[in-house]
């Protein structure tokens, strides 16, 4: 197929984006289904009764980090010609978040190790082991709340690049920027420990803007790729001579 290089680069980025969404959602949904807030014993029971699936969810979290690297590399290839400085800023914010995600996965492995009970921690009874495991799960959650800052910040230069690109509709750039501030707001609410009635309502309100930006740009890149006609029209447009007004 004689596919335009920019369209090909865009669709590759879209494919990585889709894989990122799938791997991240599996880990997120499963983790939320097994953790019982404030009940270490019930949480330990849920995890140990399906320990293999729990470990698979952690592997998916690690896989999502690797896919995120490949996605950001593909987006840099696609958008660096628009503005190299902003593209590097996008890459920087994204790459900072990945080691934080890996540390969070390490905490999740530590949690199941304590709950399972290893020989080197035989001095603790099961209730204490469950409580230690729950503490590591809480640390993982707090780390994810902090990481939401970078999950949001990388979308700001990404959205600006999309808006200025000319070969992707500007509306997606606007949605990505809104998506950025939704992530930042969710992170702030979590770190301020806003009580559940208010935090639950807030999360429901920002759910749509949080998802709209990334899901819409993913679909566009995967299906459409780029507007070749707009690119060709921009390239064919005569540029004013140096010094002309």
VOGU-78357 format. One record per residue (C-alpha): x, y, z; residue in three letters. Coordinates in steps of 0.05 Angstrom, whole numbers, always signed. Layout:
<torfis>
(torfi (X; Y; Z); Ala) ...
</torfis>
This chain:
<torfis>
(torfi (+0; +0; +0); Unk) (torfi (+25; +70; -18); Unk) (torfi (+9; +101; +49); Unk) (torfi (+33; +172; +63); Unk) (torfi (+90; +169; +115); Unk) (torfi (+54; +216; +163); Unk) (torfi (-10; +175; +158); Unk) (torfi (+31; +112; +172); Unk) (torfi (+66; +144; +232); Unk) (torfi (-1; +168; +259); Unk) (torfi (-33; +99; +253); Unk) (torfi (+27; +66; +287); Unk) (torfi (+19; +115; +344); Unk) (torfi (-56; +100; +346); Unk) (torfi (-42; +25; +351); Unk) (torfi (+6; +35; +409); Unk) (torfi (-46; +80; +442); Unk) (torfi (-99; +26; +436); Unk) (torfi (-53; -26; +467); Unk) (torfi (-37; +23; +524); Unk) (torfi (-111; +33; +538); Unk) (torfi (-125; -42; +539); Unk) (torfi (-67; -60; +585); Unk) (torfi (-79; -2; +632); Unk) (torfi (-154; -15; +637); Unk) (torfi (-145; -88; +654); Unk) (torfi (-98; -72; +712); Unk) (torfi (-141; -14; +737); Unk) (torfi (-207; -51; +735); Unk) (torfi (-180; -113; +768); Unk) (torfi (-144; -75; +824); Unk) (torfi (-208; -37; +841); Unk) (torfi (-248; -101; +842); Unk) (torfi (-205; -137; +895); Unk) (torfi (-188; -80; +943); Unk) (torfi (-239; -71; +1000); Unk) (torfi (-227; -2; +1030); Unk) (torfi (-209; -6; +1104); Unk) (torfi (-212; -82; +1107); Unk) (torfi (-145; -115; +1102); Unk) (torfi (-171; -185; +1115); Unk) (torfi (-224; -182; +1060); Unk) (torfi (-174; -152; +1012); Unk) (torfi (-123; -207; +1027); Unk) (torfi (-176; -260; +1017); Unk) (torfi (-196; -230; +949); Unk) (torfi (-124; -227; +926); Unk) (torfi (-102; -296; +951); Unk) (torfi (-164; -330; +923); Unk) (torfi (-143; -307; +853); Unk) (torfi (-69; -296; +863); Unk) (torfi (-50; -314; +792); Unk) (torfi (-98; -263; +763); Unk) (torfi (-72; -211; +812); Unk) (torfi (-1; -223; +789); Unk) (torfi (-23; -220; +716); Unk) (torfi (-54; -152; +730); Unk) (torfi (+14; -128; +756); Unk) (torfi (+48; -155; +694); Unk) (torfi (-2; -117; +652); Unk) (torfi (+16; -54; +691); Unk) (torfi (+89; -64; +675); Unk) (torfi (+72; -79; +602); Unk) (torfi (+32; -14; +599); Unk) (torfi (+95; +23; +620); Unk) (torfi (+135; -8; +563); Unk) (torfi (+79; +7; +514); Unk) (torfi (+77; +79; +539); Unk) (torfi (+150; +87; +520); Unk) (torfi (+136; +61; +450); Unk) (torfi (+75; +106; +444); Unk) (torfi (+113; +169; +463); Unk) (torfi (+169; +151; +415); Unk) (torfi (+117; +143; +359); Unk) (torfi (+84; +209; +377); Unk) (torfi (+152; +244; +378); Unk) (torfi (+166; +218; +308); Unk) (torfi (+98; +243; +286); Unk) (torfi (+97; +312; +319); Unk) (torfi (+170; +334; +328); Unk) (torfi (+168; +370; +261); Unk) (torfi (+113; +415; +288); Unk) (torfi (+154; +440; +348); Unk) (torfi (+214; +401; +372); Unk) (torfi (+218; +435; +440); Unk) (torfi (+146; +419; +457); Unk) (torfi (+155; +349; +432); Unk) (torfi (+215; +339; +478); Unk) (torfi (+173; +368; +536); Unk) (torfi (+118; +317; +520); Unk) (torfi (+169; +260; +521); Unk) (torfi (+201; +284; +586); Unk) (torfi (+135; +287; +625); Unk) (torfi (+115; +219; +599); Unk) (torfi (+181; +185; +615); Unk) (torfi (+182; +212; +686); Unk) (torfi (+117; +177; +700); Unk) (torfi (+141; +107; +679); Unk) (torfi (+191; +94; +736); Unk) (torfi (+137; +116; +785); Unk) (torfi (+89; +65; +755); Unk) (torfi (+142; +11; +762); Unk) (torfi (+153; +28; +836); Unk) (torfi (+78; +23; +845); Unk) (torfi (+80; -47; +814); Unk) (torfi (+136; -65; +862); Unk) (torfi (+92; -44; +921); Unk) (torfi (+36; -89; +894); Unk) (torfi (+84; -148; +891); Unk) (torfi (+106; -132; +963); Unk) (torfi (+33; -132; +985); Unk) (torfi (+18; -202; +960); Unk) (torfi (+84; -227; +989); Unk) (torfi (+64; -204; +1058); Unk) (torfi (-8; -230; +1051); Unk) (torfi (+17; -297; +1027); Unk) (torfi (+66; -303; +1085); Unk) (torfi (+139; -318; +1069); Unk) (torfi (+188; -355; +1114); Unk) (torfi (+228; -292; +1129); Unk) (torfi (+166; -259; +1160); Unk) (torfi (+143; -318; +1202); Unk) (torfi (+145; -276; +1265); Unk) (torfi (+80; -240; +1246); Unk) (torfi (+10; -268; +1253); Unk) (torfi (-37; -268; +1193); Unk) (torfi (-75; -206; +1214); Unk) (torfi (-10; -167; +1218); Unk) (torfi (+13; -194; +1151); Unk) (torfi (-53; -173; +1119); Unk) (torfi (-46; -104; +1150); Unk) (torfi (+25; -97; +1122); Unk) (torfi (+1; -119; +1054); Unk) (torfi (-55; -68; +1057); Unk) (torfi (-5; -14; +1075); Unk) (torfi (+35; -29; +1012); Unk) (torfi (-28; -27; +970); Unk) (torfi (-45; +41; +1000); Unk) (torfi (+25; +64; +984); Unk) (torfi (+15; +40; +912); Unk) (torfi (-50; +79; +908); Unk) (torfi (-18; +143; +936); Unk) (torfi (+38; +135; +886); Unk) (torfi (-13; +129; +830); Unk) (torfi (-46; +194; +854); Unk) (torfi (+21; +230; +851); Unk) (torfi (+34; +199; +782); Unk) (torfi (-31; +228; +757); Unk) (torfi (+5; +295; +756); Unk) (torfi (+52; +270; +701); Unk) (torfi (-4; +232; +666); Unk) (torfi (-37; +300; +660); Unk) (torfi (+24; +344; +646); Unk) (torfi (+47; +304; +585); Unk) (torfi (-20; +317; +552); Unk) (torfi (-9; +393; +554); Unk) (torfi (+48; +396; +503); Unk) (torfi (+16; +337; +466); Unk) (torfi (-49; +377; +459); Unk) (torfi (-11; +440; +438); Unk) (torfi (+26; +400; +384); Unk) (torfi (-38; +369; +358); Unk) (torfi (-72; +438; +356); Unk) (torfi (-14; +468; +317); Unk) (torfi (-1; +408; +272); Unk) (torfi (-50; +424; +216); Unk) (torfi (-58; +351; +198); Unk) (torfi (-99; +331; +259); Unk) (torfi (-164; +369; +275); Unk) (torfi (-153; +423; +327); Unk) (torfi (-212; +399; +369); Unk) (torfi (-170; +339; +391); Unk) (torfi (-116; +386; +416); Unk) (torfi (-167; +424; +457); Unk) (torfi (-195; +359; +486); Unk) (torfi (-125; +336; +505); Unk) (torfi (-111; +401; +542); Unk) (torfi (-177; +394; +580); Unk) (torfi (-158; +322; +594); Unk) (torfi (-93; +347; +624); Unk) (torfi (-128; +392; +675); Unk) (torfi (-177; +336; +691); Unk) (torfi (-119; +291; +712); Unk) (torfi (-88; +347; +753); Unk) (torfi (-154; +361; +788); Unk) (torfi (-164; +287; +805); Unk) (torfi (-93; +283; +833); Unk) (torfi (-104; +345; +875); Unk) (torfi (-170; +319; +903); Unk) (torfi (-137; +253; +922); Unk) (torfi (-76; +286; +955); Unk) (torfi (-121; +333; +995); Unk) (torfi (-161; +272; +1018); Unk) (torfi (-228; +302; +1001); Unk) (torfi (-283; +261; +1036); Unk) (torfi (-318; +207; +994); Unk) (torfi (-385; +241; +982); Unk) (torfi (-351; +301; +949); Unk) (torfi (-294; +264; +917); Unk) (torfi (-341; +213; +887); Unk) (torfi (-385; +267; +856); Unk) (torfi (-323; +304; +830); Unk) (torfi (-294; +241; +798); Unk) (torfi (-361; +228; +763); Unk) (torfi (-361; +300; +737); Unk) (torfi (-291; +297; +708); Unk) (torfi (-296; +226; +682); Unk) (torfi (-320; +249; +613); Unk) (torfi (-267; +303; +601); Unk) (torfi (-214; +256; +630); Unk) (torfi (-230; +202; +579); Unk) (torfi (-253; +243; +519); Unk) (torfi (-185; +272; +500); Unk) (torfi (-143; +209; +498); Unk) (torfi (-197; +162; +472); Unk) (torfi (-216; +210; +415); Unk) (torfi (-144; +222; +392); Unk) (torfi (-131; +148; +396); Unk) (torfi (-190; +133; +351); Unk) (torfi (-171; +188; +302); Unk) (torfi (-99; +166; +296); Unk) (torfi (-117; +93; +289); Unk) (torfi (-173; +102; +237); Unk) (torfi (-158; +166; +200); Unk) (torfi (-85; +178; +214); Unk) (torfi (-74; +247; +186); Unk) (torfi (-106; +296; +137); Unk) (torfi (-60; +289; +77); Unk) (torfi (-98; +343; +38); Unk) (torfi (-86; +394; +92); Unk) (torfi (-12; +376; +94); Unk) (torfi (-5; +382; +19); Unk) (torfi (-42; +448; +17); Unk) (torfi (+3; +476; +71); Unk) (torfi (+65; +452; +34); Unk) (torfi (+41; +482; -32); Unk) (torfi (+22; +549; -1); Unk) (torfi (+74; +602; -22); Unk) (torfi (+113; +630; +37); Unk) (torfi (+129; +705; +39); Unk) (torfi (+199; +725; +22); Unk) (torfi (+247; +744; +78); Unk) (torfi (+238; +817; +97); Unk) (torfi (+169; +823; +64); Unk) (torfi (+111; +851; +103); Unk) 
</torfis>
